[in-house]
Amino acid sequence: MAPAAGALCEDVQQALGGLSAEITCVHDLLHVLEHSQTPTFDAAVVALPASDEGLEVIERLAATNTPVVALADDPAGAWRLEALRRGAFDCLARPFAPEEIAARIEQALRWHKLLADAQEELRGLQRRCSWLETILNSLDDGVLVVNAEGQLILSNPAACEAMGMGGGPCYLRPLDNVIRDPNLLRLIHQAVLERQEPPLPLTAHTVLSGRTYLARVVPLETPEGEIAGAATLLRDVTEHVTIEEAKSWFTSKVAHELKAPLAAVLGYIKAILARPDMPREQVDGILARCAERLNGMADLVRDLLDLARAETVGGRHLEPLALKQLAAEVVEQQALLAERNQVNVEVDVPEDLPPLYADRDDVVVLLSNLVTNAIKYNRPGGRVTITARQQGDWLRLEVADTGLGIPAELIPRLGQEFFRINLPDRRHVVGTGLGMSLVKRTVEAYHGRLDISSKEGEGSVFTVWLPLGPPDAQPPESAGPWDLTP
């Protein structure tokens, strides 16, 4: 400690002796401060001279958070008030008891210790608030907190964006000015106003800014058990809801596709059982129709299994494949169909084409569906051409036909499950409506690209891009894995 100057040093030293502290007397403290930026003492007792020098000392010490007790011979109190204004903890006017100085120094040290602890706690609180703000701002889920008066007191950018605020601040705004969905408003008001024992979270789906959110509202309690507000978590479940709706539609569609042929086969069998004397030729005709229906169901089940496999990430066995050989095998498999439809199928694949690294079953499914559709939707005397060429690190595979063609407005719908073009000139074509879905998913699985160009009455060209090596690059000039070009 540094007591003030002059004759008081001895009295001050004696008064502070009971503090178990190292005490130093400095007669020109201003000079010490001017030559040392960091004081080496914990507290100071400063005797104010009849000038501004002592006040300057106090001001400099206060700037370094050093507690100061000033001593002033000033019955009117002017010096005392000025010392306090400059930063002194306290100011004693003469005469004073020596022990009074010690008591004031102890108080100053305790006060500064409490102040330092409070400042450290405040810095820790600021760090925790900063961490909390960083975490909240990085969340994909929206977070809203309202008080008991229905004012928004906390929101993160995800919540502001969900409410159409563009990520801007929503602080201290009435809730009904921010949230437009009446269901969510009702849910939050219910959590705040309708007390439950114990307070339970409330959940509901809500639509905000055109997207579907799962809202979970949790009442907030004070230590006294009063409801102070509510916290709301908004989780974007748009994709999940879309998938669930698609799954529901797909399940319903599959059930419908299986129900009709099953009902027909069951009706045929009941007709045979009801007439034991039915002529053999009539029975054979009914059995042929049953076989046709059962074959259609078998095709559907096979396509469904292939579709499920195409969507599976793992389980593929990649190996080098000779596309010319695979194309010849597919053409041979479809020879009967081509002969029945009077369509000629040609293969134009060079012998020196680099091998395609893929799963054999995937390539067979892709080629079979493209060639089968090209044959089915062709004309008698028509032609199907399978062409493959290397283009950089990519294989360009084309299946072209001279068939019926596809209306331009319907090309974007190709690849939807069970979608079939319902026009008079092709209603006789039998199929499950899953072929192009299989092609689409197979191409996507290899990060490839599918282009479709067609002209009604003249034919169509289906172009598939697949990586010749590992599928770790984007196809040339690709805007995405599913690009349909009329």
Summary of the structure (lengths in Angstrom):
residues: 486
radius of gyration: 43.2
end to end distance: 90.1
largest distance: 140.6
contacts: 1404
relative contact order: 0.05
helix: 46%
strand: 21%
